[in-house]
Amino acid sequence: MLDDIARSRYLAGAAITLVIYDSILLIQTERQTIWASKWTFPKLLYYFIRICTIPFLAIAAYDLVDFRPALSNRFCEIWLALISVPQVVTFAAGNWLFTLRLIALYKQRRALVWFLRIFFVATYTVSGTFLVLTLTTYQRLGLYYNPIPKCCYSSYSIPHYSSPLFYSTASYEVLLFSLTVYRAYRDAHLITNVNNRLLVVLYRDGAAAFLIMLTMKTWNIWVFTSQPVSSTHIATNIYWALYAVLITRTYLNIVWLVRQPPGSTTLTAGTNLSSAPSTTFGGTPIGPITRKMSLKKPQALVSDTLFEEEEEKEERHQNGHQYPPSGVQPTYSHQGPGSPGSTTSNTYSYRISNPPPLPPIELPYNA
């Protein structure tokens, strides 16, 4: 028992650390892409998963840590529902994000779209029913604080109808994966085109996310069907964390390709997007590497005055005139061309964007 609790404790800590670290890594990318876009239902689901996962994973980990004060029995009675309901709702939000992706791919087949919607509702109706039965059973049997493992504990075995929580959702995810693979096979000729990176990210990330989540789901089913009650939360927290990371990163990759961040909207000629290396799961394209260009401005472009002066100097040399006269250097003066004291003639003047101020008026008396 104590070994199972210890493993659950370490995996719960790893789960909350993974989600927090992933959120910190993607703050800037989210701000430039998803947060800058208009509010839609997929965007709402994305932030719901982000916001809902961290605090409830922290509550799940708080029960398992061994350096806090003893918990009350009242906390243990509500603790299981406090983490189980948000977990199932988060899974539903993530699967609906995947469903919306497939609906966009199969939008011409209205019968299939309606079938996906009905299957989704039926799946989570069944899953919610088994969740209520599990919570009711534990409420009746009782959860209490055990000072030996220092966590909430039940001496009864895991109810036999707890594992269908994962069966029903697994069947729906298999359907989503099958439809994704079929569509990828149909679009194989488009995926080979370099300009269809969106399809590459869509199918590649979806397949990778499904395989990882299926592995974690299989682990949970094995624990719920064959392991003692002390092993209940060995795999649930890390599965929740990985699920949230995979779902949000897959969605972020798609949004990144559809909506470039403001800093990457102006691409120089000859540049292309790259999907590796990547700072996000599945190879989110990172900012393109542009050709290096010197920021030093050519001398002829620094000043129109200098440029025109050189042109006129060249013209005067061609006509046999030396300009400027030896010993005379042109100076910037407020006096007009050709006026007494001016160093230039009426045929030459500096082009100044603003008219020069009038010379000061000498008053006949001291002011």
C-alpha positions as CSV (number, residue, x, y, z in Angstrom):
1,M,0.0,0.0,0.0
2,L,2.7,2.5,1.0
3,D,4.6,1.8,-2.2
4,D,1.5,2.5,-4.3
5,I,0.9,5.8,-2.4
6,A,4.5,6.8,-2.9
7,R,4.4,6.2,-6.6
8,S,1.1,8.1,-6.8
9,R,2.6,11.0,-4.9
10,Y,5.6,11.3,-7.2
11,L,3.5,11.0,-10.4
12,A,1.1,13.6,-9.1
13,G,4.0,16.0,-8.5
14,A,5.3,15.3,-12.0
15,A,1.8,15.9,-13.5
16,I,1.3,19.4,-12.0
17,T,4.9,20.3,-12.8
18,L,4.4,19.3,-16.4
19,V,1.3,21.4,-16.9
20,I,2.7,24.5,-15.2
21,Y,6.0,24.3,-17.1
22,D,4.1,23.8,-20.4
23,S,1.9,26.8,-19.7
24,I,5.0,29.0,-19.0
25,L,6.7,27.9,-22.2
26,L,3.7,28.8,-24.3
27,I,2.7,32.1,-22.8
28,Q,4.2,34.3,-25.5
29,T,3.0,32.1,-28.4
30,E,-0.5,32.0,-27.0
31,R,-0.5,35.8,-26.6
32,Q,0.6,36.3,-30.2
33,T,-1.8,33.8,-31.7
34,I,-4.8,32.5,-29.8
35,W,-5.3,35.5,-27.4
36,A,-5.0,37.9,-30.3
37,S,-7.8,36.1,-32.3
38,K,-11.5,36.7,-31.8
39,W,-13.4,34.7,-29.2
40,T,-14.9,31.5,-30.6
41,F,-16.1,28.3,-29.0
42,P,-12.9,26.4,-29.7
43,K,-10.9,29.2,-28.2
44,L,-13.2,29.1,-25.1
45,L,-12.6,25.3,-24.8
46,Y,-8.9,25.8,-25.1
47,Y,-8.7,28.3,-22.2
48,F,-11.2,26.2,-20.2
49,I,-8.7,23.2,-20.4
50,R,-5.8,25.5,-19.6
51,I,-7.5,27.2,-16.6
52,C,-9.3,24.1,-15.3
53,T,-6.4,21.7,-15.3
54,I,-3.8,23.4,-13.1
55,P,-5.9,24.2,-9.9
56,F,-7.6,20.8,-9.8
57,L,-4.4,18.9,-10.4
58,A,-3.0,20.9,-7.5
59,I,-5.9,19.8,-5.3
60,A,-5.3,16.2,-6.4
61,A,-1.6,16.5,-5.6
62,Y,-2.3,18.2,-2.3
63,D,-4.1,15.1,-1.0
64,L,-1.0,13.0,-1.7
65,V,1.8,15.2,-0.3
66,D,3.2,14.2,3.0
67,F,4.5,17.6,4.3
68,R,1.2,19.2,5.1
69,P,-1.1,19.1,8.1
70,A,-3.5,16.2,8.5
71,L,-6.7,16.4,6.4
72,S,-10.2,16.3,7.8
73,N,-12.6,13.5,7.0
74,R,-14.9,16.1,5.5
75,F,-12.3,17.1,3.0
76,C,-11.8,13.5,2.0
77,E,-15.5,13.1,1.5
78,I,-15.6,15.9,-1.1
79,W,-12.1,15.4,-2.5
80,L,-12.9,12.6,-4.9
81,A,-15.8,14.5,-6.5
82,L,-13.7,17.7,-6.5
83,I,-11.1,16.2,-8.8
84,S,-13.1,13.6,-10.8
85,V,-15.8,15.9,-12.2
86,P,-13.4,18.5,-13.6
87,Q,-11.3,15.7,-15.0
88,V,-14.1,14.2,-17.0
89,V,-15.3,17.6,-18.1
90,T,-11.8,18.5,-19.3
91,F,-11.7,15.2,-21.3
92,A,-15.0,16.1,-22.8
93,A,-13.8,19.6,-23.8
94,G,-10.6,18.1,-25.4
95,N,-12.5,15.5,-27.4
96,W,-14.9,18.1,-28.6
97,L,-12.0,20.1,-29.9
98,F,-10.9,17.1,-31.9
99,T,-14.4,16.6,-33.0
100,L,-14.7,20.1,-34.3
101,R,-11.5,19.5,-36.3
102,L,-13.1,16.4,-37.9
103,I,-16.3,18.2,-38.6
104,A,-14.3,20.8,-40.5
105,L,-12.7,18.0,-42.6
106,Y,-16.0,16.2,-43.2
107,K,-18.4,19.2,-43.4
108,Q,-19.7,18.0,-46.8
109,R,-21.0,14.8,-45.2
110,R,-23.8,16.0,-43.1
111,A,-24.9,12.5,-42.0
112,L,-21.4,11.8,-40.6
113,V,-21.3,15.1,-38.9
114,W,-24.5,14.4,-37.1
115,F,-23.4,10.9,-36.2
116,L,-20.2,12.4,-34.6
117,R,-22.3,14.8,-32.5
118,I,-24.7,12.1,-31.4
119,F,-21.9,9.7,-30.6
120,F,-20.1,12.4,-28.5
121,V,-23.3,13.1,-26.5
122,A,-24.0,9.4,-25.9
123,T,-20.3,8.7,-25.0
124,Y,-20.2,11.3,-22.2
125,T,-23.7,10.6,-21.1
126,V,-22.5,7.0,-20.4
127,S,-19.3,8.2,-18.9
128,G,-21.1,10.7,-16.6
129,T,-23.5,8.0,-15.5
130,F,-20.6,5.7,-14.4
131,L,-18.9,8.7,-12.7
132,V,-22.0,9.4,-10.6
133,L,-22.3,5.7,-9.7
134,T,-18.7,5.6,-8.6
135,L,-19.0,8.8,-6.5
136,T,-22.2,7.6,-4.9
137,T,-20.6,4.3,-4.0
138,Y,-17.6,5.9,-2.3
139,Q,-19.9,8.3,-0.6
140,R,-21.8,5.4,0.8
141,L,-18.7,3.4,1.8
142,G,-16.8,6.3,3.1
143,L,-13.5,8.0,2.5
144,Y,-11.4,9.0,5.5
145,Y,-8.0,10.3,6.3
146,N,-5.4,7.6,7.0
147,P,-2.4,8.9,9.1
148,I,-0.1,6.1,7.9
149,P,0.0,7.0,4.2
150,K,-1.1,10.6,5.0
151,C,-3.8,10.8,2.4
152,C,-7.5,10.1,1.9
153,Y,-8.1,6.4,1.8
154,S,-10.8,3.7,1.4
155,S,-10.5,0.2,2.6
156,Y,-12.9,-1.1,-0.1
157,S,-11.8,-2.2,-3.6
158,I,-12.4,-0.1,-6.7
159,P,-16.0,-0.4,-7.8
160,H,-16.4,-2.6,-10.9
161,Y,-18.2,0.1,-12.8
162,S,-15.4,2.6,-12.5
163,S,-13.4,1.2,-15.4
164,P,-16.2,1.9,-18.0
165,L,-15.4,5.5,-17.4
166,F,-12.4,4.8,-19.7
167,Y,-14.1,2.3,-22.0
168,S,-16.7,4.6,-23.3
169,T,-14.4,7.4,-24.1
170,A,-11.8,5.1,-25.6
171,S,-14.4,3.9,-28.2
172,Y,-15.1,7.5,-29.2
173,E,-11.4,8.3,-29.5
174,V,-10.8,5.2,-31.7
175,L,-13.6,6.5,-34.0
176,L,-11.9,9.9,-34.2
177,F,-8.5,8.4,-34.9
178,S,-10.0,6.1,-37.6
179,L,-11.7,9.0,-39.4
180,T,-8.5,11.0,-39.1
181,V,-6.4,8.2,-40.7
182,Y,-9.0,7.7,-43.4
183,R,-9.0,11.4,-44.3
184,A,-5.2,11.5,-44.2
185,Y,-5.1,8.6,-46.7
186,R,-7.6,10.4,-49.0
187,D,-5.5,13.6,-48.8
188,A,-2.1,11.9,-49.2
189,H,-1.6,13.7,-52.6
190,L,-2.2,17.0,-50.8
191,I,0.1,16.3,-47.9
192,T,3.0,15.8,-50.3
193,N,2.6,19.3,-51.4
194,V,4.9,21.7,-49.5
195,N,2.2,24.3,-49.3
196,N,-0.1,22.1,-47.3
197,R,1.7,22.2,-44.0
198,L,-1.7,22.7,-42.2
199,L,-2.8,19.2,-43.2
200,V,0.6,17.7,-42.2
201,V,0.3,19.3,-38.7
202,L,-3.4,18.3,-38.5
203,Y,-2.9,14.6,-39.2
204,R,0.5,14.1,-37.6
205,D,-0.3,15.8,-34.3
206,G,-3.7,14.2,-34.1
207,A,-2.2,10.7,-34.6
208,A,0.6,11.2,-32.1
209,A,-1.8,12.6,-29.5
210,F,-4.2,9.7,-30.0
211,L,-1.5,7.0,-29.6
212,I,-0.1,8.6,-26.4
213,M,-3.6,9.1,-24.9
214,L,-4.5,5.5,-25.8
215,T,-1.5,4.2,-24.0
216,M,-2.3,6.2,-20.9
217,K,-6.0,5.2,-21.0
218,T,-5.0,1.5,-21.3
219,W,-2.8,1.9,-18.2
220,N,-5.7,3.4,-16.3
221,I,-8.0,0.6,-17.3
222,W,-5.5,-2.0,-16.2
223,V,-5.2,-0.2,-12.8
224,F,-8.9,0.0,-12.3
225,T,-9.6,-3.6,-13.2
226,S,-6.7,-5.5,-11.6
227,Q,-4.9,-3.3,-9.0
228,P,-5.8,-2.6,-5.3
229,V,-7.5,0.6,-4.3
230,S,-4.3,2.1,-3.1
231,S,-3.2,2.3,-6.8
232,T,-6.3,4.2,-8.0
233,H,-4.5,7.5,-8.6
234,I,-1.2,6.2,-9.9
235,A,-2.0,6.9,-13.5
236,T,-5.0,9.3,-13.3
237,N,-3.1,12.5,-12.6
238,I,-0.3,12.0,-15.1
239,Y,-2.9,11.0,-17.7
240,W,-4.9,14.2,-17.0
241,A,-1.7,16.3,-17.4
242,L,-0.6,14.7,-20.7
243,Y,-4.1,14.9,-22.1
244,A,-4.3,18.6,-21.4
245,V,-0.8,19.3,-22.9
246,L,-1.5,17.2,-26.0
247,I,-4.9,18.7,-26.7
248,T,-3.8,22.3,-26.2
249,R,-0.6,22.0,-28.2
250,T,-2.3,20.3,-31.1
251,Y,-4.9,23.1,-31.2
252,L,-2.1,25.8,-30.8
253,N,-0.1,24.3,-33.7
254,I,-3.2,24.6,-36.0
255,V,-3.9,28.1,-34.9
256,W,-0.3,29.1,-35.4
257,L,-0.4,28.0,-39.0
258,V,-3.7,29.7,-39.7
259,R,-3.0,32.9,-37.9
260,Q,0.7,33.9,-37.9
261,P,1.8,36.0,-35.0
262,P,2.3,39.7,-35.8
263,G,6.1,39.4,-35.7
264,S,6.0,36.8,-38.5
265,T,3.5,38.2,-40.9
266,T,6.1,40.0,-43.1
267,L,8.3,37.4,-44.7
268,T,11.1,38.2,-47.1
269,A,11.3,36.6,-50.5
270,G,12.6,33.1,-50.5
271,T,11.8,32.2,-46.9
272,N,9.6,29.4,-45.9
273,L,8.1,28.0,-42.7
274,S,9.9,25.2,-40.9
275,S,8.3,22.6,-38.7
276,A,11.5,21.5,-37.0
277,P,13.0,22.1,-34.5
278,S,10.1,23.1,-32.5
279,T,9.2,24.5,-29.1
280,T,5.9,22.9,-29.0
281,F,4.5,19.4,-29.5
282,G,4.4,18.2,-33.1
283,G,6.6,20.8,-34.6
284,T,4.9,24.1,-34.4
285,P,6.5,26.2,-37.1
286,I,8.9,28.7,-35.5
287,G,9.7,32.1,-36.8
288,P,11.4,31.9,-40.2
289,I,15.1,32.7,-40.5
290,T,15.4,35.6,-43.0
291,R,18.4,36.7,-44.9
292,K,20.8,39.0,-43.1
293,M,20.6,42.5,-44.4
294,S,22.8,45.5,-43.4
295,L,20.9,48.1,-41.6
296,K,23.5,50.7,-42.5
297,K,21.9,53.3,-44.7
298,P,23.8,54.2,-47.9
299,Q,25.4,57.6,-47.9
300,A,23.4,58.7,-50.9
301,L,20.2,58.0,-48.9
302,V,21.1,59.7,-45.7
303,S,20.4,63.2,-46.9
304,D,18.7,64.5,-50.0
305,T,20.9,67.6,-49.7
306,L,24.1,65.6,-49.8
307,F,22.8,63.6,-52.8
308,E,21.8,66.7,-54.8
309,E,25.0,68.4,-53.9
310,E,27.1,65.6,-55.3
311,E,25.1,65.6,-58.5
312,E,25.5,69.3,-59.0
313,K,29.2,69.1,-58.2
314,E,29.7,66.4,-60.8
315,E,27.8,68.5,-63.4
316,R,30.0,71.6,-62.7
317,H,33.2,69.6,-63.1
318,Q,31.9,68.3,-66.4
319,N,31.3,71.9,-67.6
320,G,34.9,73.0,-66.7
321,H,33.9,74.9,-63.6
322,Q,35.5,74.2,-60.2
323,Y,33.0,74.1,-57.5
324,P,33.1,75.2,-54.8
325,P,35.7,77.9,-55.4
326,S,39.0,77.1,-53.6
327,G,39.2,78.5,-50.2
328,V,35.4,78.8,-49.9
329,Q,33.5,76.1,-48.1
330,P,29.7,76.1,-48.2
331,T,28.1,76.6,-44.9
332,Y,24.5,76.2,-43.7
333,S,23.3,79.8,-43.4
334,H,19.9,81.3,-42.7
335,Q,20.7,83.9,-45.4
336,G,19.0,83.3,-48.8
337,P,21.0,82.5,-51.9
338,G,22.7,85.4,-53.5
339,S,22.3,87.7,-50.6
340,P,25.3,89.5,-49.2
341,G,27.5,87.2,-47.1
342,S,26.1,84.1,-48.8
343,T,28.7,81.5,-49.9
344,T,26.5,80.3,-52.7
345,S,25.3,81.9,-55.9
346,N,21.7,82.2,-57.2
347,T,22.2,79.0,-59.2
348,Y,22.9,76.8,-56.2
349,S,21.0,76.3,-52.9
350,Y,20.5,73.6,-50.3
351,R,17.1,72.0,-50.3
352,I,15.8,72.4,-46.8
353,S,12.5,70.8,-45.8
354,N,11.5,73.6,-43.5
355,P,11.9,77.3,-44.4
356,P,14.7,79.0,-42.5
357,P,13.7,81.4,-39.8
358,L,14.0,85.1,-40.5
359,P,17.2,86.8,-39.4
360,P,17.0,88.7,-36.1
361,I,16.0,92.4,-36.5
362,E,18.5,94.8,-35.1
363,L,16.6,97.4,-33.1
364,P,17.8,101.0,-33.1
365,Y,17.7,100.9,-29.3
366,N,18.6,98.5,-26.6
367,A,15.6,96.5,-25.6
